[in-house]
Amino acid sequence: MLQEEQEPLLSSRNSGKSTSSCSSSTDMMLGRKPLVDLLAVVFGLGAWVSVNGLWVELPLLVADLPEGWNLPSYLSVIIQIANVGPIAYSLLRSFYPDQRPAPVVYGVLAMGCAASLLLSLFWQKTSWVFGANHSTALLTFVFLLSLVDCTSSVLFMPYMAVWREMYLPSYLVGEGLSGLLPALVSLAQGVGGNAKCENVTKWNVTDEGNISYVVQEPMPLHPRFSVTSFFYILFAMMIASTIAFTLLENLPNIKSERSISPTESVATLAASQTNTQLMSNAVFPKQGMTSLAYWLMLAGQAWACCLTNGALPSIQSYSCGAYGNIAYHLAVALSSLANPLAALLTLVLPRARAWLLVVLGAFGTLISCYIFATAALSPRPPLMGTPGGEALVVLAWILFTGVMTYVRVEIANQMREESARALFWCGAVTQAGSAVGAITTFVLINVYNLFTPYYPC
């Protein structure tokens, strides 16, 4: 029904009313300042660049850090814990409803820059905790960066309400680039090929003298540039985002581009919008959901987020690692590219019907079953050591991420158009599903040791 009602609107826009629409678009383009667009894009880059960048670097990190293949499960839980940031900011807004976002944005960006710099300097530092060696420096700074990124979801968007509405798409482009750019940098970096083994002579000191023996160990990986250099690139992106925000706040020649009533705009946007692609297309009318569709949407959102934000990222090293470093690297980087591209589709395509979302969700779930199988069967997953197996696992991750991202964002868009209450519960099940997926998989990996890593030597 939704698509049937959209078609006449789309056809009328393309016929008699197209002239006025084009005229309005032309007026909007002529009335904007490209400098504000540029600054909004660079500012949006700081939204999720740190977490996205860290994730695409995992194929190199798991080879160097003591957590090994368990590292993704630690990061998934840390990111979920960092949601205390948005909760704290929401409490701040409830006690100080007239508080402008700008001062808080300054503090959040400053913390992000400091944590990003410290991560670049000390990511390899480890210490013994509860009898085991852990990457305490990396995990600590990742938590701080996750606080920044999670809080940006409820902070940066309300700030953009201070500006004329035409600049919101520019910010969203920057937010999308926070996932695209780290993935592209990671592809340029590479992983230095698949692991190769070398003979290493070791000595054992005994009462009878020194005894030598030879073991095989994996040779160090040699990407085009180091992990430290990659983290410095992420730091540079955070600095650029901070500079862009500072210019937005202080350049006198762009003050005229602010909204007439910034306080009212901030309150309105904060109450009705989230970080989920706030580009509502005016040609799509608001539709009332049936009770069945409403609960189906909530259940689908919880399930999709459980898989995409919690469960599967935690086991990606087990799913891809046995196929080689190159396959793991491509799966992480290309699936990260698929995420923002799939979200972009929800802006240009008509609203999907409920049955289509069910079909896509079921298809994504089937792919996730294959991904779980490759992880559970590690260190001997299907088609291991063959080009077909490597290509299949990479394709599975790309398709899974693209399909489930489209489902998640489309559900969020439709719930947002339904009502503020629907959007609130959509956000609640998003966080609940993500947390359940991350915690459950963490326990399976680190407590019950149900997954076995692959050792090339």
Helices and strands as residue ranges (DSSP letters): H 2-13, H 18-30, H 34-45, H 49-56, H 58-64, G 68-70, H 71-81, H 84-95, H 101-122, E 127-129, E 132-134, H 136-160, G 165-167, H 168-189, E 197-206, E 209-218, H 227-250, G 252-257, H 262-272, H 291-305, I 306-311, H 312-320, G 321-323, H 325-348, H 354-376, H 387-418, H 420-446
